[in-house]
Amino acid sequence: MRPTPYVASLRVYEPIDAFAPVDRLRWDSIPMTSLTGRDEQIRALKRTIFTEPPVLQADGAHLLEFEGKKFVAPWSTAARCWAALESFKDSLPAPLAKFFLPGSIEEAITINVEREGLDEKVPHIITETWVIPPRWFSLFSTDERLRGTTADGAYTVMRTSIANAKQRCMFTHQAVLSSFGSGPIEEEIADLLEWLSMFHAESILECDYGGLADYLEQALIANGEAGLEADTSIEDIHLSLAGLSQGDGAMAGQGYERLVSRWRRVAAFEQAM
């Protein structure tokens, strides 16, 4: 069982040569066989119990080897916590925020973020809980999907070059913009494209279902389908985008509804906890 089974991740792995010398030494010291995914989840789980500022611990990274070259996706834990903190505070009236986060922890995070300039650093990882946004699927093709089972349970991982991802993201943005005009969905896709454009041109993009793969498999089997092999999320979003680009609303709606219905069943597990 994964320590945080409700989290899916979108990660950018940059070539190790793209990092500063001090960071290259650090990432080279991590063996390729290290279980970095589990380590990251265990630390995240511990922080829900003991709220230690993440900047007090040495950060880690996910590693990937491709064609004999090492690629790295730093956890960027402190920067991600800072961004999450700011987003959380913005969602609440100022007087209420202090009841959810001890002032000492917020102060420690803020001081270290300002000292290290972490608020200006771009995180290599984006996470979502209990659902995967449709726009993530638009970045991949079906032949880039890997799925199976390990000791941790079912898994689905998708990987592509960042060049492919940016090209597909631009197509998605144009299709949505042409069909619906400017708005929240179009802005989210534009933000995703901006994020992808900040990394090295030879980077690799990965979408990892994480523990959601187990929940998805359960939901599909309960629906009379063949588990993860019946997951057509990539196919569905591309069908929907094809419908938008051709002006075929029925086709677009068919793909999107199939995708959203499938992941709605996964999100329902949160309410059952």
C-alpha positions in Angstrom: 0.0 0.0 0.0 1.4 3.4 -0.9 1.8 5.9 2.0 -0.3 8.5 0.1 -2.5 6.5 -2.2 -4.7 9.5 -3.3 -2.1 11.5 -5.1 -1.3 11.7 -8.8 1.8 13.5 -10.2 2.9 15.3 -13.3 6.7 15.5 -13.3 9.3 17.1 -15.5 12.7 15.3 -15.6 15.5 17.5 -16.8 18.9 16.2 -18.0 21.3 16.3 -15.1 23.6 18.5 -17.1 20.9 21.2 -16.9 21.5 21.7 -13.2 24.1 23.7 -11.4 27.3 21.9 -10.5 26.4 21.7 -6.8 23.0 20.1 -7.7 24.6 17.7 -10.1 26.9 16.4 -7.4 23.8 16.0 -5.1 21.7 14.1 -7.6 24.6 11.9 -8.7 25.0 10.7 -5.1 21.5 9.2 -5.2 21.5 5.6 -6.6 19.2 4.9 -9.5 17.8 2.0 -7.5 16.6 4.3 -4.7 12.8 4.2 -3.9 12.5 8.0 -4.2 8.8 7.9 -4.8 8.1 6.1 -1.6 10.5 8.3 0.3 8.7 11.4 -0.9 5.3 10.0 0.1 6.5 9.0 3.6 7.9 12.5 4.3 4.6 14.0 3.1 2.6 11.7 5.3 4.8 12.5 8.3 4.3 16.3 7.8 0.5 15.8 8.2 1.3 14.5 11.8 4.3 16.6 12.7 4.3 20.0 10.9 8.1 20.4 10.5 9.0 23.0 7.8 10.3 21.1 4.8 13.3 23.4 4.4 14.7 21.8 7.6 15.5 18.6 5.7 17.6 17.9 2.7 15.4 17.5 -0.3 15.3 14.6 -2.7 14.5 13.9 -6.3 13.0 11.4 -8.6 15.5 9.8 -11.1 15.0 8.4 -14.6 17.6 6.9 -17.0 17.0 7.2 -20.7 19.4 6.2 -23.5 22.3 6.1 -21.0 21.6 9.5 -19.6 20.4 10.5 -16.2 17.3 12.7 -15.8 16.2 14.4 -12.6 12.9 15.7 -11.2 13.7 17.5 -7.9 10.9 17.2 -5.3 11.1 21.0 -4.7 9.2 20.3 -1.5 9.8 23.7 0.1 8.8 25.6 -3.1 5.7 23.5 -3.5 4.7 23.9 0.2 5.1 27.6 -0.2 2.9 27.7 -3.3 0.3 25.5 -1.6 0.4 27.7 1.5 -0.2 30.9 -0.6 -3.0 29.2 -2.5 -4.6 28.0 0.7 -4.4 31.4 2.4 -6.0 33.0 -0.7 -8.9 30.7 -0.5 -9.8 31.8 3.1 -10.6 35.1 4.8 -7.3 36.3 6.4 -8.6 36.0 10.1 -9.4 32.2 9.5 -6.1 31.1 8.0 -4.2 31.2 11.3 -6.5 28.5 12.8 -5.3 26.0 10.2 -1.5 26.6 10.3 0.6 27.5 13.4 2.2 30.9 13.1 5.6 29.5 13.9 5.5 27.1 10.9 4.3 29.8 8.5 7.1 32.1 9.7 9.7 29.4 9.3 8.6 28.6 5.8 8.4 32.3 4.8 11.9 33.1 6.2 13.5 30.2 4.4 11.7 30.8 1.2 12.7 34.4 1.1 16.3 33.6 2.1 16.6 30.9 -0.6 14.5 32.7 -3.2 12.3 29.6 -3.4 9.3 31.7 -4.4 11.0 32.3 -7.7 11.9 28.7 -8.4 9.7 26.6 -10.7 8.6 23.3 -9.2 9.3 20.2 -11.4 6.2 18.4 -10.0 2.5 19.2 -9.9 0.2 17.0 -7.9 -3.6 16.4 -7.7 -5.6 14.4 -5.2 -8.4 12.0 -6.1 -8.6 13.0 -9.8 -6.4 13.6 -12.8 -7.3 16.8 -14.8 -8.4 16.1 -18.4 -5.7 18.5 -19.7 -2.9 16.1 -18.4 -4.1 13.3 -20.6 -4.0 15.6 -23.7 -0.2 15.7 -23.4 0.3 12.0 -24.1 -0.4 9.4 -26.8 -1.6 5.8 -26.2 1.8 4.2 -27.1 3.4 6.3 -24.3 1.3 4.6 -21.6 2.7 1.9 -19.3 0.6 0.0 -16.9 0.8 -3.1 -14.8 1.2 -4.3 -11.2 4.0 -4.1 -8.6 4.3 -4.9 -4.9 2.6 -1.5 -4.2 -0.4 -2.4 -6.4 -1.6 -1.3 -9.8 0.2 1.4 -11.7 -0.2 3.6 -14.8 2.6 5.9 -16.0 2.8 7.9 -19.1 6.0 9.4 -20.5 6.8 11.6 -23.5 9.4 14.2 -24.6 8.6 17.8 -23.4 8.7 18.8 -27.1 5.8 16.5 -27.8 3.9 17.6 -24.7 4.2 21.3 -25.6 3.0 20.7 -29.2 0.0 18.7 -27.9 -0.7 21.4 -25.3 -0.7 24.1 -27.9 -3.2 22.1 -30.0 -5.4 21.6 -26.9 -5.3 25.2 -26.1 -6.2 26.3 -29.6 -9.1 23.8 -29.8 -10.6 24.9 -26.5 -10.0 28.6 -27.3 -11.7 28.3 -30.7 -14.6 26.5 -29.3 -15.3 28.3 -26.0 -13.2 31.4 -26.1 -11.3 32.7 -23.1 -12.2 31.4 -19.7 -11.1 29.3 -16.7 -10.5 26.1 -18.7 -8.5 27.9 -21.4 -6.5 29.7 -18.8 -5.6 26.4 -17.0 -4.3 25.0 -20.3 -2.3 28.2 -21.0 -0.8 28.0 -17.5 0.2 24.4 -18.2 1.9 25.3 -21.4 3.7 28.2 -19.7 5.0 25.7 -17.0 6.2 23.2 -19.6 8.0 26.0 -21.5 10.2 26.7 -18.5 12.3 23.5 -18.7 15.2 22.2 -20.7 14.3 21.3 -24.3 15.4 17.7 -23.8 13.4 17.1 -20.7 11.0 14.2 -20.2 7.4 14.6 -19.0 5.8 11.9 -16.8 2.3 11.5 -15.5 2.0 9.0 -12.7 -1.4 7.9 -11.5 0.2 6.9 -8.2 -2.3 5.2 -5.9 -5.2 6.4 -8.0 -4.4 3.4 -10.3 -5.7 1.1 -7.6 -8.9 3.0 -7.1 -9.4 3.3 -10.8 -9.0 -0.4 -11.2 -11.5 -1.1 -8.5 -14.0 1.3 -10.0 -13.6 -0.2 -13.5 -14.0 -3.8 -12.2 -17.1 -2.8 -10.2 -18.5 -1.4 -13.4 -18.1 -4.7 -15.2 -14.9 -3.7 -17.1 -11.5 -5.3 -17.3 -9.6 -3.2 -14.8 -6.9 -0.8 -15.9 -6.8 -2.3 -19.4 -10.2 -0.7 -19.9 -8.9 2.7 -19.0 -9.2 4.8 -22.2 -8.6 8.2 -20.7 -6.0 9.2 -23.3 -8.3 8.0 -26.2 -11.3 9.8 -24.7 -9.6 13.2 -24.4 -8.2 13.0 -27.9 -11.7 12.0 -29.2 -13.1 15.1 -27.5 -10.4 17.4 -28.9 -10.9 16.0 -32.4 -14.6 16.8 -32.1 -13.8 20.3 -31.0 -11.3 20.9 -33.8 -13.9 19.6 -36.4 -16.8 21.4 -34.9 -18.5 18.2 -34.0 -20.1 18.8 -30.6 -21.5 15.2 -30.3 -18.0 13.7 -30.7 -16.5 16.2 -28.3 -19.2 15.5 -25.7 -18.9 11.7 -26.1 -15.2 11.6 -25.3 -15.4 14.1 -22.5 -18.3 12.6 -20.8 -16.8 9.1 -20.9 -13.6 10.5 -19.3 -15.3 12.5 -16.6 -17.6 9.7 -15.7 -14.8 7.3 -15.2 -12.8 9.6 -12.9 -15.9 10.7 -11.0 -16.2 7.1 -9.8 -12.6 7.4 -8.5 -13.2 10.7 -6.8 -16.2 9.1 -5.0 -13.7 6.9 -3.0 -12.8 10.1 -1.1 -16.3 10.4 0.3 -16.3 6.7 1.3 -13.2 7.1 3.5 
